[in-house]
Each structure stands twice: as C-alpha cells, then as structure tokens.
Amino acid sequence: MDQAPGSPQEPQGARGGPSLPSCYRHPGSETGISCTRCERPICPQCMISASVGFQCPECVKTGSGTGHSASAVQPRTIAGGTIAADPFLVTKILLGINVAVYALVLTLGKEFVARTELIGLAVNPHLGEIVGVADGQWYRLLTSVFLHQDLSHIVFNMLGLWFLGRIVEPALGRSRFLALYLLSGLGGSALAYLLAAENQPSLGASGAIFGLMGAFAVLARRSNLDMRPVAVILAISLVLTFARPGISWQGHIGGLVVGALIALGMVYAPRAHRTLIQAGVCGAVLLVILAMVVARTVALS
C-alpha cells in the first residue's frame, strides 16, 4: 500500500516546504523553539522555562535562568559574602601565620620580639636603640597582633581563634571576616598605644580575638539566639582581662569595640547598598584608628 501524502510517516519537508531547524543537542528533533539567550534551537526535551520564554541547558548552567549571571544568584552569607567550599579557610590561614611567627620567636629569640612587639617609644636594651611606633615603626601595630612569646599564651589565643573563627567566618564570608579580624587587631593595638605607658610593650592576638567575640555577640543578636550564654562568655572574658596581671586591657577593649562595630555594619546594612555601607564602616573605623595613632605619635614626639 502506498503512503498517503501528508501522513505521519512522511518526513517533514518531503513536499518541498521549508523544514524546521534541528535541536542543537538532538539533531533528529526539529523544533520551532530557540533559547532566549543564545538563540540555539531547542526541542521539548531540552527547553527549560525561564522568566521570558525558554533557555537551553548550557545557558541555565552559566546563569540563573532569568538573564542574570551565575554569580548573581549564588547563596550568600548573612553579611552578603559568598559561601565557600571551605568556610574556615581564612581561620586556618591565620592560625598558620600565628604558629609560624611563634616558630620564628623560638628560633630568633628576644631580638625578633624586640623588633616586632608593640611599644610606644623607649630604648630597648636588647637592641641598644630607640624603638617604637612614635619613632616611625608603625608596622608594630600589626606585627604585634601575630606575635606570641609564651606557649600558654599562643595556645589560649589559638583556641579562641579556632572556636570563634568557625562561627564568625562562615557567617560573614572570607573577605569580610579577614577585614574584621585585622581591623580588630589594629583597633586593640591603637588603643593600647594611645592609653598605655609609652615604654610598656605588648603583643598577642588577644585584641583580634576579642574582636571576634564582639562579632559573635552581634551575630547572636541578629539571629535572635539566646543572649545569656554570650553575655556569660563576655563577662568572664572581661573579668579575666582586668583581674589577671600583665594583661593589656586596652588591647582587649579596643578589639572588642571595633569587632562589634564592624559586625553591626556588616549584618545590619540594607541589602540594596550593603557592600558600600560595609566598606564605609570599615573605612571609618580605620580612619579613627589612624587618628588615634597620629594623636599619640604627636604627643610622644
């Protein structure tokens, strides 16, 4: 029996009419639908609904299905940071830096400490020269944050960094966490430089750790958690700060205040202008720190 013209078995275009393009993934499937982004022909098996029309699988993989880039719809932290595969990477790196610097202290001894610890202005007996931030050695404000001389000191601080970093870093994201940590450390150094005796040396990551503690309190409040355990931790830490001899309370308080302020700016910034406000808060805190350092340097000069 002959096939009747126009029957389902007749290939399209057999009567000389124009044929439809084939799907780019299934060459045997003709289709009249094309991707709204790349305009490649797609068959019903490949078409994926978008806000307007349909998109092909490749465009969906590299975008959001709404015309935005893939980065525009990535999951974000509460502060707007990118959620990373390793949420504790910066915490681990900071731990490694602190341990490496401690190894240098054990290797190079008191002279290395004398050249990197925080001190306002004094004659150092180990170096036989005038040293200090007021003498132009501003780097001491940062190097002292990574400096530890006693095993118990570094162990205690690194435990605090590991515990708090594993809470704060995933909540803020890597870059915001690093900014908060460094500015908290600088804030603690600046307040110690401003208020402590000019010949009083200090060192350690305690200011930065207290900054993480302040951020932890802000994050707990932002997440509507029970604040009583947080208040107990803060109270115990502050009691130890003022009760134990040889503790730079200025460094602890400076770090705590800076960490809390930056965390407030990061987690409460309106989403529409979040990055701008967060950068502005960090910039404003840095300017205050610089003003404190300049004021103290002028007073000691």
C-alpha positions as CSV (number, residue, x, y, z in Angstrom):
1,M,0.0,0.0,0.0
2,D,1.4,3.4,-0.9
3,Q,1.7,6.1,1.8
4,A,-0.8,8.9,1.6
5,P,0.6,12.4,1.2
6,G,0.8,14.2,4.5
7,S,0.6,11.0,6.6
8,P,2.5,10.9,9.9
9,Q,5.1,8.7,8.3
10,E,6.1,11.3,5.8
11,P,9.3,13.2,6.7
12,Q,8.7,16.9,7.2
13,G,9.7,18.9,4.2
14,A,9.1,16.0,1.8
15,R,6.6,18.0,-0.1
16,G,9.2,20.8,-0.7
17,G,8.0,23.0,2.2
18,P,10.6,24.7,4.5
19,S,11.9,22.4,7.3
20,L,12.4,23.4,10.9
21,P,15.8,23.6,12.4
22,S,17.0,20.7,14.5
23,C,17.7,20.8,18.2
24,Y,21.4,21.5,18.9
25,R,21.5,18.6,21.2
26,H,19.2,16.2,19.3
27,P,19.9,16.6,15.6
28,G,16.9,14.4,14.6
29,S,14.4,16.6,16.5
30,E,13.1,19.5,14.6
31,T,11.8,22.4,16.6
32,G,10.5,25.9,16.3
33,I,11.7,27.0,19.7
34,S,15.0,28.7,20.4
35,C,16.8,29.7,23.5
36,T,16.0,33.2,24.5
37,R,19.6,33.9,25.5
38,C,21.8,32.2,22.9
39,E,19.1,31.6,20.2
40,R,20.1,28.0,19.7
41,P,17.2,25.7,18.6
42,I,15.9,23.5,21.5
43,C,13.5,20.7,21.5
44,P,10.9,19.9,24.2
45,Q,13.4,17.7,26.0
46,C,16.0,20.5,26.3
47,M,13.8,23.6,26.8
48,I,13.8,24.9,30.4
49,S,11.3,27.5,31.4
50,A,12.7,31.0,32.2
51,S,11.2,34.3,33.2
52,V,10.8,35.0,29.5
53,G,10.5,32.1,27.1
54,F,12.8,29.1,27.3
55,Q,16.5,28.6,27.8
56,C,18.9,25.8,26.8
57,P,20.7,23.7,29.5
58,E,24.1,25.4,28.8
59,C,22.7,28.9,29.4
60,V,21.0,27.7,32.6
61,K,24.3,26.3,33.9
62,T,26.1,29.5,33.3
63,G,23.3,31.8,34.5
64,S,20.2,31.9,36.7
65,G,17.5,31.2,34.1
66,T,16.5,34.8,34.4
67,G,19.1,36.5,32.4
68,H,21.4,37.2,35.3
69,S,25.0,35.9,35.7
70,A,25.6,32.8,37.8
71,S,27.3,34.9,40.5
72,A,24.2,37.0,40.9
73,V,22.2,34.1,42.4
74,Q,24.9,32.4,44.4
75,P,24.0,31.6,48.0
76,R,25.1,34.4,50.3
77,T,26.0,34.7,54.0
78,I,24.1,36.9,56.3
79,A,26.5,39.7,55.5
80,G,26.4,39.1,51.8
81,G,29.6,37.2,51.4
82,T,30.0,34.2,49.1
83,I,29.5,30.8,50.7
84,A,32.8,29.0,50.1
85,A,33.6,25.3,49.8
86,D,35.9,25.6,52.8
87,P,34.1,28.0,55.2
88,F,37.1,28.0,57.6
89,L,39.9,28.7,55.2
90,V,40.9,32.2,56.5
91,T,40.7,30.9,60.1
92,K,43.1,28.1,59.2
93,I,45.5,30.6,57.4
94,L,45.5,32.9,60.4
95,L,46.2,30.0,62.7
96,G,49.1,29.0,60.5
97,I,50.6,32.5,60.4
98,N,50.4,32.8,64.2
99,V,52.1,29.4,64.6
100,A,54.8,30.3,62.0
101,V,55.6,33.6,63.8
102,Y,55.8,31.8,67.1
103,A,58.3,29.4,65.5
104,L,60.3,32.5,64.5
105,V,60.3,33.7,68.1
106,L,61.6,30.3,69.2
107,T,64.3,30.4,66.6
108,L,65.4,34.1,66.6
109,G,64.8,34.8,70.2
110,K,64.4,38.1,72.1
111,E,65.8,40.3,69.3
112,F,63.0,39.3,66.9
113,V,60.4,40.1,69.6
114,A,62.1,43.4,70.4
115,R,61.8,44.4,66.7
116,T,58.1,43.4,66.3
117,E,56.3,43.9,69.6
118,L,54.0,46.9,70.2
119,I,55.7,49.7,72.1
120,G,55.1,53.4,72.1
121,L,58.6,54.9,72.5
122,A,61.5,53.5,74.5
123,V,65.2,52.5,74.5
124,N,65.3,48.7,74.0
125,P,68.1,47.1,76.0
126,H,68.3,44.2,73.6
127,L,68.8,46.4,70.6
128,G,70.5,49.4,72.2
129,E,68.4,51.9,70.3
130,I,65.2,53.9,70.5
131,V,62.3,51.9,69.2
132,G,58.5,52.3,69.0
133,V,55.5,53.4,66.9
134,A,56.3,57.0,67.7
135,D,59.7,56.5,66.2
136,G,58.0,55.7,62.8
137,Q,57.7,52.0,63.3
138,W,54.0,51.8,62.6
139,Y,54.3,48.3,61.4
140,R,54.4,47.2,65.1
141,L,50.7,47.9,65.3
142,L,50.1,44.9,63.0
143,T,53.1,42.6,63.6
144,S,52.4,42.5,67.4
145,V,48.9,41.1,66.6
146,F,50.6,37.9,65.3
147,L,53.3,37.8,68.0
148,H,53.4,35.4,70.9
149,Q,56.2,34.7,73.3
150,D,54.8,32.1,75.7
151,L,53.4,28.7,74.8
152,S,50.4,29.1,77.1
153,H,49.6,32.5,75.5
154,I,49.6,31.2,71.9
155,V,47.6,28.1,72.8
156,F,44.9,30.0,74.6
157,N,44.6,32.6,71.8
158,M,44.6,30.0,69.0
159,L,41.9,28.0,70.8
160,G,39.8,31.2,70.9
161,L,40.6,31.9,67.2
162,W,39.5,28.4,66.2
163,F,36.4,28.4,68.3
164,L,35.2,31.9,67.3
165,G,36.5,31.8,63.7
166,R,34.4,28.7,62.9
167,I,31.4,30.7,63.9
168,V,32.1,34.2,62.5
169,E,33.9,33.3,59.2
170,P,31.0,31.2,57.8
171,A,28.6,34.0,58.8
172,L,30.5,36.8,57.2
173,G,32.4,35.3,54.4
174,R,36.1,35.2,53.8
175,S,36.9,38.8,52.9
176,R,34.6,40.4,55.5
177,F,36.0,38.1,58.2
178,L,39.6,38.9,57.3
179,A,38.8,42.7,57.4
180,L,37.1,42.3,60.8
181,Y,40.0,40.3,62.2
182,L,42.7,42.7,61.1
183,L,40.9,45.9,62.0
184,S,40.0,44.4,65.4
185,G,43.7,43.7,65.9
186,L,44.7,47.2,64.8
187,G,42.0,48.7,67.0
188,G,43.4,46.9,70.0
189,S,46.9,48.0,69.2
190,A,45.8,51.6,68.6
191,L,44.0,51.8,72.0
192,A,47.0,50.2,73.8
193,Y,49.3,52.7,72.1
194,L,47.1,55.6,73.0
195,L,46.5,54.8,76.7
196,A,49.3,52.5,77.9
197,A,52.6,53.8,79.1
198,E,54.9,54.7,76.3
199,N,57.6,52.1,77.4
200,Q,55.1,49.3,78.0
201,P,55.4,46.5,75.4
202,S,52.5,44.3,74.4
203,L,51.9,41.5,72.0
204,G,49.4,38.8,71.1
205,A,46.3,38.2,69.1
206,S,44.0,38.9,72.0
207,G,42.7,42.2,70.5
208,A,41.7,40.4,67.3
209,I,40.2,37.5,69.3
210,F,38.1,40.0,71.4
211,G,37.0,41.5,68.1
212,L,35.7,38.1,67.0
213,M,34.0,37.9,70.4
214,G,32.2,41.2,69.8
215,A,31.2,40.0,66.3
216,F,29.9,36.8,67.8
217,A,27.7,38.7,70.1
218,V,26.3,40.8,67.2
219,L,25.6,37.7,65.1
220,A,23.9,36.0,68.0
221,R,21.6,39.1,68.4
222,R,21.0,39.3,64.7
223,S,20.0,35.6,64.6
224,N,17.7,36.0,67.7
225,L,19.7,33.5,69.7
226,D,19.6,33.3,73.5
227,M,22.0,36.0,74.5
228,R,22.6,34.7,78.1
229,P,25.4,32.3,77.2
230,V,27.0,35.0,75.1
231,A,26.8,37.5,78.0
232,V,28.3,35.0,80.3
233,I,31.3,34.4,77.9
234,L,31.8,38.1,77.6
235,A,31.6,38.7,81.3
236,I,34.1,36.0,82.1
237,S,36.5,37.3,79.5
238,L,36.3,40.9,80.8
239,V,36.7,39.8,84.4
240,L,39.9,37.9,83.4
241,T,41.1,40.9,81.4
242,F,41.0,43.2,84.4
243,A,41.8,40.6,87.2
244,R,44.9,39.0,85.7
245,P,48.2,40.8,85.9
246,G,50.2,41.6,82.8
247,I,47.1,41.8,80.6
248,S,46.7,44.7,78.1
249,W,43.1,45.6,78.9
250,Q,43.4,48.4,76.3
251,G,44.1,45.9,73.6
252,H,41.2,43.7,74.6
253,I,38.6,46.5,74.9
254,G,39.8,48.2,71.7
255,G,39.5,44.9,69.7
256,L,36.1,44.2,71.3
257,V,34.6,47.6,70.4
258,V,36.0,47.5,66.8
259,G,34.8,44.0,66.2
260,A,31.3,44.7,67.4
261,L,31.1,48.0,65.4
262,I,32.2,46.3,62.2
263,A,29.9,43.4,62.7
264,L,27.0,45.7,63.2
265,G,27.7,47.5,60.0
266,M,28.1,44.2,58.1
267,V,25.0,42.3,59.2
268,Y,22.6,45.2,59.5
269,A,23.4,47.0,56.3
270,P,20.4,47.3,53.9
271,R,20.8,44.8,51.1
272,A,20.5,47.4,48.3
273,H,23.6,49.2,49.4
274,R,25.2,46.5,51.6
275,T,28.7,46.4,50.1
276,L,29.0,50.2,50.0
277,I,27.9,50.6,53.6
278,Q,30.2,47.8,54.8
279,A,33.2,49.3,53.1
280,G,32.2,52.7,54.5
281,V,32.0,51.3,58.1
282,C,35.4,49.6,57.7
283,G,36.9,52.8,56.2
284,A,35.5,54.9,59.0
285,V,36.9,52.6,61.7
286,L,40.3,52.6,60.0
287,L,40.3,56.4,59.9
288,V,39.5,56.5,63.7
289,I,42.4,54.1,64.3
290,L,44.7,56.3,62.3
291,A,43.6,59.4,64.1
292,M,44.4,57.7,67.5
293,V,47.8,56.7,66.3
294,V,48.6,60.1,64.9
295,A,47.4,61.9,68.1
296,R,49.6,59.6,70.3
297,T,52.6,60.0,68.0
298,V,52.3,63.8,68.1
299,A,52.1,63.6,71.9
300,L,55.2,61.5,72.2
301,S,57.3,63.3,69.6
